[in-house]
């Protein structure tokens, strides 16, 4: 018969590999609960392997002690991770109480040889090539089993409750987790009920680790803060300097030292000496009192020798208190030298600057369209919708500009609206694939889920455009995403706004959005004729659509028909 001891060694090796994988791939965003769970699982599996390989009672007892203690804390931190996955609050007093209970059980385990509280009269036997311990159960064993049962039942109930009540969690992941918890419970109960000492828990823990590795990787994919940190870390031509509230130096990176090499001589938590005149002159920002609160998020220029840079002061804050200041330094040397070298060619310089600006704008527009197209690629039913509605808004905007009596409509407003149009459906990234990619009409429940995308899209657009210089663009983009499904008579969603309470940009977007949906073929319907589409819009003026904007949109019919006729093969 095969030596079963090798199975426990394999489990030990796999748990070590899982620990390494988690640490290696999450080193920038380690979750202490996940890390503790992987560590305790390794300790538990080490104890199992040590126990079944022992040739003496003392060796078996030592391994058994490690496996029991490891299991106690593995199950406990498994519950902590499960609660974190379910986005529920785990009150400190409960966590503390469970940790104390686990510690007490561990102490009883460690001293059972002298006290017999946990088990007594232990002896070893050989079964299937394994060294197994037989013993008489003590009173503390009941506490141990009860503790494990309580933790496991709490985890199962938490997952079940979250599956039916939580909206901000992955139902699929929780369903897999629920199956895993039930499997783990049975893997513990069945061997005991059959009277065998062969323990399946090492591999149950490995299955659990595999799931949590998958889940942590999936979570990181959607972690915007982590992705931004990685972007900052890998950017070239950027440097960072940190100060506390009293302007004491907290550290800087290598790029910042190229501008201020003397910072490398400073000790942490020290003030910048007055003798460091270059640093003082640059970072005082014409403010000898260092009153940076008034200048946060403002750009100012710094100079060191032949190097030029742009610096921005940011406040470092937590949810409860202000921690200090963070200075972002951007290399502007090449640009400044370029400007200086072309001072005598002002006309050409003006043209080049304009060209560069247009390139940046085009790049920004391309990125925005790329994000929107990426989201749309998940939707089986709306191919090309982003491009067509954007072009439709462009046609509409040109017609709107002819109406000088509508003073709120300006060339700048129209330009920003055209730029924001591709972002109107960005909220669909938060809609589950089973709904978004459904090849047919939605059920009422699915439609309610789909109706959440405008509000979610507003939040996403707000985050994507945070810090953008053009506040008007940010506002227009957020409004377009949030309110393009509102109706003039107040029967729309998500906020049921009515009339002019609906932002103008959203009222304009609604017309382009609905028109494209009408004249485009979808998996669940055929395209409507132009006559029928414009008839529907005309009949809905004052109900679904702003009557003034809708009338102007109808005036665009020749241009819209020409455009859609030319793109008929793409619809």
C-alpha positions in Angstrom: 0.0 0.0 0.0 1.2 3.5 -0.8 2.7 5.4 2.1 0.0 7.9 2.9 2.5 10.1 4.8 3.6 11.6 1.5 0.1 13.1 1.1 0.6 15.2 4.2 4.0 16.3 3.0 2.5 17.3 -0.4 -0.2 19.3 1.5 2.6 21.0 3.5 4.5 21.9 0.4 1.4 23.3 -1.4 0.4 25.5 1.6 4.0 26.9 1.6 3.7 27.6 -2.1 0.3 29.2 -1.6 1.8 31.5 1.1 4.7 32.5 -1.2 2.3 33.2 -4.1 0.1 35.4 -2.0 3.0 37.4 -0.6 4.7 37.7 -4.0 1.7 38.9 -6.0 0.2 41.1 -3.2 3.4 42.6 -1.7 2.1 46.1 -2.6 -1.3 45.6 -1.1 -1.0 42.9 1.6 -4.1 42.2 3.6 -3.1 41.3 7.1 -6.1 38.9 7.6 -5.3 37.0 4.4 -1.6 36.8 5.3 -2.4 35.5 8.8 -4.8 33.0 7.3 -2.1 31.6 4.9 0.5 31.5 7.8 -1.8 29.6 10.2 -2.7 27.2 7.4 1.0 26.5 6.8 1.5 26.0 10.6 -1.5 23.6 10.7 -0.3 21.5 7.7 3.2 21.4 9.2 1.8 20.0 12.4 -0.2 17.3 10.5 2.9 16.3 8.5 5.0 16.3 11.6 2.5 14.2 13.6 2.0 11.4 11.0 5.7 11.1 10.5 6.7 10.8 14.2 8.0 7.6 15.5 7.6 8.6 19.2 4.6 9.7 21.2 6.4 13.0 22.1 7.0 13.8 18.4 3.4 12.9 17.5 2.1 15.1 20.4 4.2 18.0 19.3 2.9 17.8 15.7 -0.6 17.3 16.9 -0.3 20.4 19.1 0.8 22.5 16.1 -2.0 21.2 13.9 -4.7 21.9 16.5 -3.5 25.4 17.3 -3.0 26.1 13.6 -6.5 24.9 12.8 -8.0 27.0 15.6 -6.5 30.2 14.2 -7.0 29.2 10.5 -10.8 28.8 11.1 -10.9 32.0 13.1 -9.1 34.1 10.5 -11.1 32.3 7.8 -14.2 33.9 9.4 -12.5 37.3 9.5 -11.7 37.0 5.8 -15.2 35.8 5.0 -16.8 38.8 6.8 -14.4 41.1 4.9 -15.4 39.5 1.6 -19.1 40.1 2.4 -18.4 43.8 3.2 -19.8 43.4 6.7 -18.6 45.0 9.9 -16.8 42.7 12.4 -17.0 44.6 15.7 -13.7 44.8 17.7 -15.2 43.4 20.9 -16.4 40.2 19.0 -13.0 39.8 17.3 -11.2 40.3 20.6 -13.4 37.9 22.4 -12.9 35.2 19.7 -9.1 35.7 19.7 -9.1 35.4 23.6 -11.1 32.2 23.3 -8.8 30.8 20.7 -5.8 31.7 22.9 -7.3 30.0 25.9 -8.0 26.8 23.9 -4.4 26.9 22.6 -3.1 27.2 26.2 -5.2 24.2 27.3 -3.8 22.3 24.3 -0.2 23.2 25.1 -0.6 22.1 28.8 -2.8 19.0 28.3 0.0 16.7 28.9 0.3 18.0 32.5 -3.4 18.8 33.1 -5.4 16.3 30.9 -7.9 19.1 30.2 -7.9 18.6 26.5 -7.2 14.8 26.3 -5.5 12.2 28.5 -3.8 8.9 28.3 -2.5 9.4 24.7 -0.8 6.6 22.8 0.2 6.1 19.2 -0.8 3.5 16.7 0.2 2.8 13.1 -2.5 2.8 10.5 -2.1 3.0 6.7 1.6 3.8 7.3 0.6 6.8 9.4 1.4 7.6 13.0 -1.9 8.3 14.7 -2.7 9.4 18.3 -5.4 7.7 20.4 -6.6 9.4 23.5 -9.4 10.0 25.9 -11.3 13.2 25.3 -11.1 15.8 28.1 -13.6 18.6 28.9 -11.6 21.2 26.9 -12.1 19.1 23.7 -15.9 20.0 23.9 -14.9 23.7 24.1 -12.7 23.2 21.0 -15.3 21.5 19.0 -17.9 24.0 20.0 -15.6 26.9 19.1 -15.0 25.4 15.6 -18.7 24.8 15.1 -19.6 28.3 16.2 -17.0 29.9 13.8 -18.0 27.7 10.9 -21.7 28.2 11.4 -21.1 32.0 11.7 -19.2 32.0 8.4 -21.9 29.9 6.6 -24.8 32.2 7.9 -22.8 35.3 7.0 -22.3 34.1 3.4 -26.0 33.1 3.0 -27.2 36.4 4.4 -24.9 38.4 2.0 -26.0 36.4 -1.0 -29.6 37.4 -0.5 -29.1 41.0 0.8 -25.8 42.5 -0.4 -25.5 44.3 -3.8 -21.8 45.2 -3.7 -20.5 41.7 -3.6 -19.9 39.0 -6.2 -22.8 36.5 -5.8 -20.9 33.9 -7.8 -17.9 34.1 -5.5 -20.0 33.9 -2.4 -21.9 30.9 -3.8 -18.5 29.1 -4.4 -17.4 30.2 -0.9 -20.6 28.7 0.6 -20.0 25.4 -1.1 -16.4 25.4 0.1 -17.5 26.0 3.7 -20.1 23.2 3.6 -17.5 20.9 2.0 -15.0 21.8 4.7 -17.6 21.1 7.4 -18.3 17.7 6.0 -14.6 16.9 5.5 -14.3 17.3 9.3 -17.4 15.6 10.4 -17.5 12.5 8.1 -14.1 11.0 9.2 -15.0 11.5 12.9 -18.4 9.9 12.4 -16.7 6.9 10.6 -14.3 6.5 13.5 -11.2 7.1 11.4 -8.3 9.3 12.5 -7.2 10.0 8.9 -7.7 13.8 8.6 -8.8 15.5 5.4 -8.4 19.0 6.7 -5.0 19.8 5.2 -6.5 19.5 1.7 -9.6 21.3 2.8 -7.4 24.2 3.8 -5.6 24.0 0.5 -8.9 24.3 -1.4 -9.7 27.3 0.8 -6.3 28.9 0.0 -6.8 28.4 -3.7 -10.2 30.2 -3.5 -8.8 33.1 -1.5 -5.8 33.4 -3.9 -8.3 33.7 -6.7 -10.5 36.1 -4.9 -7.7 38.4 -3.8 -6.4 38.5 -7.4 -9.9 39.4 -8.6 -10.3 42.0 -5.9 -7.0 43.7 -6.9 -8.2 43.9 -10.5 -10.9 46.2 -9.5 -9.0 48.1 -6.8 -8.6 51.5 -8.3 -6.4 52.8 -5.5 -3.9 49.9 -6.0 -3.9 50.5 -9.7 -3.2 54.1 -9.2 -0.4 53.4 -6.8 1.2 51.1 -9.4 0.9 53.8 -12.0 2.6 56.3 -9.7 5.3 53.9 -8.8 6.2 53.2 -12.4 6.0 56.8 -13.7 9.2 58.4 -14.9 10.0 62.1 -14.6 8.0 62.3 -11.3 9.3 62.8 -7.8 7.8 63.0 -4.3 8.7 64.7 -1.0 6.7 64.3 2.2 6.5 66.6 5.3 4.4 66.4 8.5 2.1 69.1 9.7 5.0 71.0 11.3 6.9 70.9 8.0 9.4 68.3 9.2 11.0 66.2 6.5 9.5 62.7 6.2 11.3 61.4 3.2 11.6 61.6 -0.6 12.4 59.4 -3.6 15.4 59.3 -5.9 14.0 61.6 -8.6 13.4 64.4 -6.0 17.0 64.1 -5.0 18.1 65.1 -8.5 16.4 68.5 -7.8 17.3 68.7 -4.2 20.4 66.5 -3.5 20.9 68.0 0.0 17.7 66.3 1.1 19.7 63.1 1.1 21.7 64.5 4.0 18.7 65.2 6.2 17.5 63.0 9.0 13.9 62.0 9.0 11.7 64.2 11.3 14.1 67.1 11.0 13.5 70.7 9.8 15.1 71.9 6.6 18.0 74.1 7.7 18.1 77.7 6.7 21.5 77.1 5.1 19.7 75.0 2.5 18.8 78.2 0.7 17.9 76.5 -2.6 15.3 74.3 -1.0 13.9 77.0 1.2 13.5 79.4 -1.8 11.8 76.8 -3.9 9.5 75.2 -1.4 8.5 78.3 0.6 6.4 79.1 -2.5 6.8 82.8 -1.8 5.3 82.1 1.6 7.9 82.5 4.4 5.4 81.2 7.0 4.9 77.9 5.0 1.1 78.4 5.0 0.6 75.6 2.6 -3.1 75.0 3.4 -3.9 78.0 1.2 -1.9 76.7 -1.7 -2.8 73.0 -1.8 -3.3 71.6 -5.3 -1.8 74.7 -6.9 1.1 74.3 -9.3 4.2 76.3 -8.9 7.6 76.2 -10.6 11.0 75.3 -9.1 14.5 75.6 -10.5 17.8 73.9 -9.6 20.7 74.7 -11.8 19.7 73.8 -15.4 16.8 71.7 -14.2 13.2 73.0 -14.1 10.2 71.4 -12.5 6.5 71.8 -11.6 5.5 71.1 -8.0 2.1 70.6 -6.5 1.3 70.5 -2.8 -1.3 67.9 -1.7 -2.7 67.4 1.8 -2.1 64.0 3.4 -5.3 63.2 5.3 -7.1 60.2 6.8 -10.8 60.1 7.4 -10.3 61.6 10.8 -7.2 63.8 10.8 -4.7 65.7 8.7 -1.3 64.0 8.6 1.0 66.3 6.6 1.9 67.4 3.1 2.8 65.5 0.0 4.7 67.4 -2.8 4.5 66.0 -6.3 7.4 67.1 -8.5 7.2 66.8 -12.3 10.2 67.3 -14.5 9.7 70.3 -16.8 13.3 70.8 -17.9 12.9 69.7 -21.4 9.8 71.8 -21.9 11.4 74.9 -20.4 14.5 74.6 -22.5 12.3 74.1 -25.6 10.4 77.3 -24.8 13.6 79.3 -24.1 15.2 78.1 -27.4 12.2 79.3 -29.4 11.6 82.7 -27.9 12.6 84.4 -31.2 10.1 82.2 -33.1 6.9 83.2 -31.3 4.6 82.5 -34.2 6.0 79.0 -34.8 6.1 78.4 -31.0 2.4 79.3 -30.8 1.6 76.8 -33.5 3.6 74.0 -31.9 2.1 74.6 -28.5 -1.4 74.5 -30.0 -0.5 71.3 -31.9 0.9 69.7 -28.7 -2.3 70.7 -26.8 -4.4 69.2 -29.5 -2.4 66.0 -29.3 -2.9 65.8 -25.5 -6.6 66.5 -26.0 -6.8 63.9 -28.7 -5.0 61.4 -26.5 -7.4 62.2 -23.6 -10.4 61.7 -25.9 -8.9 58.5 -27.2 -8.4 57.2 -23.7 -12.0 58.1 -22.7 -13.4 56.5 -25.9 -11.2 53.4 -25.2 -12.5 53.0 -21.7 -16.1 53.4 -23.0 -15.5 51.0 -25.8 -14.0 48.5 -23.4 -17.1 48.7 -21.3 -19.3 48.4 -24.3 -17.4 45.3 -25.5 -19.0 43.5 -22.6 -22.5 44.2 -23.9 -23.7 41.9 -26.6 -26.5 44.2 -27.8 -25.2 47.6 -28.4 -22.3 47.3 -30.8 -21.1 50.7 -32.0 -23.5 52.6 -29.8 -20.7 54.7 -28.2 -19.3 55.8 -31.6 -22.7 56.5 -33.1 -24.1 58.5 -30.1 -21.0 60.6 -30.0 -21.3 61.4 -33.7 -25.0 62.0 -33.2 -24.2 64.5 -30.4 -21.7 66.3 -32.7 -24.4 66.7 -35.3 -26.9 67.9 -32.7 -24.4 70.4 -31.2 -23.8 72.0 -34.5 -27.6 72.5 -34.9 -27.9 73.9 -31.3 -25.2 76.5 -31.9 -27.4 78.0 -34.7 -30.0 79.0 -32.0 -28.4 82.1 -30.6 -31.5 82.7 -28.4 -30.5 79.8 -26.1 -27.6 81.6 -24.4 -26.6 78.7 -22.3 -25.5 76.8 -25.4 -22.0 77.9 -26.2 -19.2 76.5 -28.4 -17.3 75.5 -25.3 -20.3 73.7 -23.8 -20.9 71.8 -27.0 -17.2 70.8 -27.2 -17.2 69.5 -23.7 -20.5 67.6 -24.2 -19.2 65.9 -27.3 -16.1 64.9 -25.4 -18.2 63.6 -22.5 -20.8 61.7 -24.6 -18.7 58.4 -24.8 -18.8 58.2 -21.0 -22.6 58.1 -20.6 -22.8 54.3 -20.2 -19.6 53.8 -18.2 -21.7 52.5 -15.3 -22.3 49.3 -17.2 -18.9 48.1 -16.1 -20.6 47.5 -12.7 -23.4 45.4 -14.2 -23.1 41.6 -13.9 -22.2 39.8 -17.2 -25.2 37.5 -16.9 -27.4 40.6 -17.3 -25.3 42.8 -19.6 -24.5 40.0 -22.1 -28.0 38.5 -22.1 -29.1 37.9 -25.7 -32.7 39.1 -25.2 -35.1 41.2 -23.2 -34.5 41.5 -19.5 -36.8 40.2 -16.8 -38.2 42.8 -14.4 -35.6 41.9 -11.8 -32.8 42.1 -14.4 -34.1 45.4 -15.7 -34.0 46.8 -12.1 -30.4 45.8 -11.9 -29.6 47.4 -15.2 -31.3 50.6 -14.0 -28.6 51.0 -11.4 -25.9 51.7 -14.1 -26.5 55.5 -14.4 -25.8 56.2 -10.6 -22.9 53.8 -10.6 -21.6 55.4 -13.8 -21.7 58.9 -12.2 -19.5 57.6 -9.3 -17.0 56.0 -11.7 -16.8 59.1 -13.9 -16.4 61.2 -10.8 -13.4 59.1 -9.7 -11.9 58.8 -13.2 -11.9 62.6 -13.6 -11.0 63.5 -10.1 -8.3 66.2 -10.2 -8.9 67.1 -13.8 -8.2 70.8 -14.5 -11.5 71.4 -16.4 -14.2 71.4 -13.7 -16.9 72.1 -16.3 -16.0 69.0 -18.2 -16.1 66.9 -15.1 -19.5 68.2 -14.2 -20.9 67.7 -17.6 -19.5 64.1 -17.9 -20.9 63.2 -14.4 -24.3 64.6 -15.3 -24.5 62.9 -18.7 -23.7 59.5 -17.0 -26.1 60.1 -14.1 -29.2 61.6 -15.7 -29.4 60.5 -19.3 -32.2 58.1 -18.5 -34.3 60.8 -16.7 -37.6 61.9 -18.4 -39.1 65.3 -18.8 -42.3 64.2 -17.0 -40.4 62.7 -14.0 -41.0 59.0 -14.8 -37.3 58.3 -15.6 -34.5 56.9 -13.5 -32.5 56.8 -11.2 -33.6 60.1 -9.5 -37.0 60.7 -11.2 -36.1 64.3 -11.9 -38.4 66.3 -14.1 -38.4 69.3 -16.4 -35.4 71.7 -16.2 -34.3 70.0 -12.9 -32.6 67.5 -15.3 -29.3 69.0 -16.4 -29.3 70.3 -19.9 -26.5 68.1 -21.0 -28.4 65.0 -19.9 -31.5 66.1 -21.7 -29.5 66.4 -24.9 -27.8 63.1 -24.4 -31.2 61.4 -23.8 -32.3 62.3 -27.3 -29.2 60.9 -29.0 -29.2 57.8 -26.8 -32.8 56.9 -27.6 -32.6 57.8 -31.3 -29.6 55.5 -31.8 -31.4 52.7 -29.9 -34.5 53.1 -32.1 -32.7 53.1 -35.5 -30.1 50.4 -34.6 -30.6 46.7 -34.8 -30.3 44.9 -31.5 -30.2 41.1 -30.7 -33.8 41.5 -29.4 -35.3 43.8 -32.1 -35.0 45.1 -35.6 -34.0 48.7 -36.5 -36.9 51.1 -36.9 -37.3 53.3 -39.9 -36.3 57.0 -39.7 -39.9 58.0 -40.1 -41.0 55.8 -37.2 -38.0 56.9 -35.0 -38.7 60.6 -35.5 -42.5 60.0 -35.0 -41.7 58.4 -31.6 -39.5 61.2 -30.5 -42.1 63.8 -31.7 -44.9 62.1 -29.8 -42.7 62.0 -26.7 -41.9 65.7 -26.6 -43.0 67.0 -23.2 -43.2 63.5 -21.8 -39.9 61.7 -22.3 -37.9 64.6 -23.9 -37.4 68.3 -23.4 -39.8 69.8 -25.9 -37.4 72.6 -27.0 -34.3 70.4 -27.3 -36.4 67.7 -29.0 -37.7 70.1 -31.6 -34.2 71.2 -32.5 -33.1 67.5 -32.6 -35.9 66.8 -35.1 -34.5 69.7 -37.2 -31.3 67.6 -37.5 -33.1 64.9 -39.4 -31.4 65.4 -42.8 -27.9 65.3 -41.3 -28.8 62.3 -39.0 -30.3 60.3 -41.9 -27.2 61.0 -44.0 -24.9 59.9 -41.2 -26.8 56.7 -40.3 -27.3 55.8 -44.0 -23.6 56.0 -44.5 -23.0 53.7 -41.5 -25.9 51.3 -42.2 -23.5 48.3 -42.4 -22.2 49.0 -39.0 -25.6 49.2 -37.3 
